[in-house]
Amino acid sequence: MNKLLYFGLVIGAAVAGAAVALYYTKDTERKRADEEIAQMREYYAQKEEKTGKTSTETENKNTKSQEMRNYQKIVKENYDHERTPDGPTAITPDEFGENPGYDKLSMTFYADNIVADENDEIVEDVNDCIGFENLAHMGEYEPDILYVKNDRLRVYYEITRDLRKYEDVAGSLPYSPGVT
């Protein structure tokens, strides 16, 4: 029983000592921090008196710089012409296949302005897939080849120019009803 009482007194004294040390340290550190803050306030008040600037002038400058950053952000969002479009874009051969999540398809651009897929079936919506304006870039990087990336469809297209007509390759044009 004596040992248990002795052990309890030692633990109790240790806890009491730790509590007193914590309170003392907390109190002295708070006083020291308050003194440093007061010194810094005094220093900046003297500095402000020397330069003649008031806090309102500083606030005005901060407001103007924030307004300038907001203006630049709006201009960049609305008028930046370097943004990448979601639709079809002509790309370099090095960019072809950069994104492994995109499919790769081959197409043929015939002399009679018909675009066909790998199975020689006519592509109905050329503008949606590769974009008519991109066909003007044919041969820009490699002779008779055009590379197009369509971010919306997540597809890379390799379009090869064929100097023959579609009829000569596929045999005949598919039936298209005429207007009477």
Secondary structure, DSSP 8 states (H G I E B T S, - for coil): -HHHHHHHHHHHHHHHHHHHHHHHHHHHHHHHHHHHHHHHHHHHHHHHHHH---HHHHHHHHHHHHHHHHHHHHHHHHH-TTS--SSEEEE-TTTTT-STTSEEEEEEEETTS-EE-TTS-B-S-HHHHT-GGGGGGTTSSBTTEEEEEETTTTEEEEEEEESS-HHHHHSS--------
